[in-house]
């Protein structure tokens, strides 16, 4: 007997480079609520786009058929990247990182959890980074916020698993995305050499991992290392 899967996915940060092709794949099989920040997404069928997280419940309800039980999955891809050393960041940049990388997830979780508890179903999939466990120069706040996200999602899975709510962190390595544009050619070669598969991750790799997490409720409160065998030693 197959496990039930979500009928609606809420996606935070749907316009970030690495998740965009995944969204175009997921919309074929799920109804989507995309929560965007500054970049308004290109309209898609079976998809509701909102610019304010407080509108999530109304957006979810608009996609449900009469009498249909909501089976909600959340994909957390929203993040603000650190672009300077901590001492060189202005207060506005720091506030934006905290608002996007921490506060947004707390707000959305508190909105969705009551609905998930009532329907006895919920999936949280958080897209983390190998920097959560391996901070380096220039990633202090970013790495710390990713570590918070992992701990927060792990706690949700443990606290609400009895209600059919599960969580998983996908800790991503080097992926073909905007992040790679910040590395020069030599840095990209060094990064590739550190990966056992000798290639960067793709949208297809991430799509497969997300679908696996959504379809496997017993995968709860853990971390999937999606990094191609990254060696940081």
N, C-alpha and C positions, 0 to 999 in steps of 0.2 A: 504494500500500500504506500503510495507516494505521499510525501508531506505536502500540506497546503503551501502555496506561495502567495506573495502579496498581489493584490489587484490594483493597488496604487503605490507608486514610488514618489516620495518627496526627495528632491535633489537640491542640496545646497551647493552653490558654486558651479552650476551647470556649464558655465561659459569658460572655465579654466581649460587650458589647452589639452591636457591629457584626458579629461573626462568627456570632452565634446563629441568625439566619434563614438564613445560608449553610449552616450545619451541617444544618439541617432539609431543605435542598435536596440536599446532597451525599449524605445517608444513603439517598436513593432509588437511587443509582447505585454506591455504594461501601460496603464494610464499614468501620466506624469504630472507632478506639480513642481515646476522649476522656480526656485527662489533666487533671483538675481540681485546683484548689487548695482553697479554702474552701467554695465553692458546689457542692453535689452536683447534677449535671445531672438533668433529667427523663429517665427511662428511654426509650430508643428501640429499636425492633427493629433487628437487625443491627448492634448497637453495644455495645461493652464499655467500661465506665467504671472508671478507676483513679485513686486519689488519690496514687500514688507513682510517679515516673518509672522507678524501678528495676524495676517490674513490666511494663514495656512489652513485652519479648520474650515473656513468658508470655501476655500479652493477644493479641499478634499471632498466636502459634502456635495459640491457641484458636479463631481465626477461619479458619484454613487447613484446607482439606479434605485428606484423606490424599494425600500425594504432590504436592500443589499447590506451585508455586514462588511464593514471596512477592514481590510487586511493591509495594514500600512507597513511599508518598508522605507527606511530613511538611508540615503546615501550622502555621507558628509564629505564633500569635495571642496568646500569653501575654505580658503586660507589667504592670509596676507603674508607675503614673504619679507624677511628682513633684508634690507638693502645697504646696511652700514653697521659699523660697530655700535654696540649699545650706547656708548657715551656720545656718539655722533647723531643719534636719532633725536628728532624733535618730539615734543610732547604729543603733537597731533599724530605722528606716525606710530608712536607707542600706543596711543589710545585706539587707533584703527586696528592694530594687530590684536590687541586684547579683545576688542569688540567683535572682530571677525573670527578669530581662532579659538576664543573661549566663550564669551558672553552669548554669541549667536547659538552655539550648541546647547547651552543651558536653557535658553529661552525656548528653542524648538522642542527639546526633550520634554520640558514641562507642559508644553501645549499638546504633544502627541501622546504622552504616556497614559493620561486618563482614557482616551479613546481606545488605545491598545489594550488596556486592562479590561475595559468593558467587553471588547470583542475577543479577548483571550488570544490575541495574536499581535506580534510586532517583531520587526527586524531592524536592527541598527547596524549599518556597515560604515565604518569610519576609515577614510583614506589617510593613513599616517605616512610617516617618512622614516627612513633609516636614521635620520638625524635626531629622532626622538630619543634614541639610545646612544647616539654617537655625535654629540655636538662638537663643532669645530669653531675656529675663529670666525666671527661674523654671523653666527647662527644662535647666539645665546637665547634671545627671547623666542625666536621661531622654534628652536628645539624644545624649549621648556613648554611652549604652548602645545606642541604636538604630543609631548609626554603627558600633559594634562588631559588631552583628548583621549589618549589610550586608556588612562586610568579612569576617566569619567565613563567611557563606554563599557569598560570591564565591570565597573560598579553597577551600571544599569542592568547588565546581563545577570549578575549575581543577585541583585535586589528584586528584579521583576521576572526572573525566569519562571517562577511558580505561576505566573499569569500567561505563560506562553510567549514571553518577550525575550528574544535572544539578541546578542550583540557580538560583533567580531571586528577586530582591527586589521586592516590590510596595510602592512608596513612596506611601503614601496621603495625600491632602489632607484637607480638612474633610469629615467624614462625619456622617450623622445617627446619633448614638450618645451615650453618656453624656458624652463630651467636650463636646458642644454645650450640655449643661445647665450647664456651668461658665461659659458666656459669657452676658452680659446681652443684652437685645434690640438695643441699639446695636452691641455687638460682633459679634453675629450678622449684622447688616446689613452692617457693614464687611467681614466675612469673605466674605459672599456677593458683594459688589461686586468683590472681588478675584478671583473665579472667572469665567472666560470664559463658561461655560455658565450662570452665574447661579443655580446650585443646589448643594446639598450632595450628596455621594455617598450611595448607598443600598446595601443588602445585595445587590440585584440586580446593581449595578455590580461589586461585589467578587466575587460568585459567578462572573460571566462571566470576570473576569480570572484567578481561581484555576483555573478549568477550562481556560482557554487555556494557562496555565503548565504544568499537569499533562499536557496533551496535546501539548506542543511541546518535545521534548527538546533541539532545537538552540538553544532559548532558554536559554542557560547562562551563569551568572556575571554577569548584567546586572541592570539596574534598570528596572522598568516604572513610569512616572510616572502614577499613577492619581489625578489631582487636578482634572479638569475644565478644565484650562488656568489653574491658579493663578498669579497674578502677584504676586510678593513684592517687586517693585521699588518 
